[in-house]
Amino acid sequence: MTDPGAYPNPGQHPTPHEQPPRTRRRRWPWLVIGVPVLLFGACGVAVVTSVAGGNDTTVTPGPAAGDTDGGAPDRGPDFPGKLDHDTAAAAGATITRDELAYTVSPLEAVDTVLGSYLCSTVTIDNVGTTQNDFNGYTDWSLQDTGGAIRDATFGPDRPMLNSGQIAPGGRATGSVCFDDRTGATPGTYVVLFEDTFSLSTDRLAWINAL
């Protein structure tokens, strides 16, 4: 005799434990895609901020600056080899950019037992609210009367600018020197500043007539 319990009732619904288990959606592909996208976006913001920072530049005093034209940025006087985004001033003037105020004295010929140099005294004031870096060697160069650009070098018997950081309201000062073994030919010399660790290629320039 057939057991009635061996066959399910056609009208009977399956019990809950007989339902097929739900498949869990895998989330790791979205993490693999999403994390690089977020990192790339953050890097993009940092690049834009770094490039835009170089546009906040002012020149003092007045004799170092020319008249503005229709609100265009004042880039100061011209000099041989001046680039489109250079900001220039006469030696002794102050140029402020990215909350640092740079004052560069006129070049001075310095003769030592090791050779001859042209040196300027550089004063950097932190006029902002955050700590800022400075470098007395890699950021500075000198364009001579022939248009050659020389890197800064160590000047004996001079208090050099060196490198480090400046706290808000603080100041760093020291000499920036350039080799002058052949002697200073009369003409126009330009002390140039370009931040080595910035994506901006804008230079600051102080014009000297020797």
Beta strands, then each sheet from edge to edge (+ up, - down):
strand 1: 57-60
strand 2: 87-90
strand 3: 94-97
strand 4: 100-104
strand 5: 108-112
strand 6: 115-126
strand 7: 132-135
strand 8: 140-143
strand 9: 149-151
strand 10: 163-166
strand 11: 171-179
strand 12: 188-193
strand 13: 204-209
sheet 1: 1+ 3- 4+ 6- 5+
sheet 2: 1+ 3- 4+ 6- 11+
sheet 3: 2+ 13+ 12- 8+ 9-
sheet 4: 7+ 10-
end
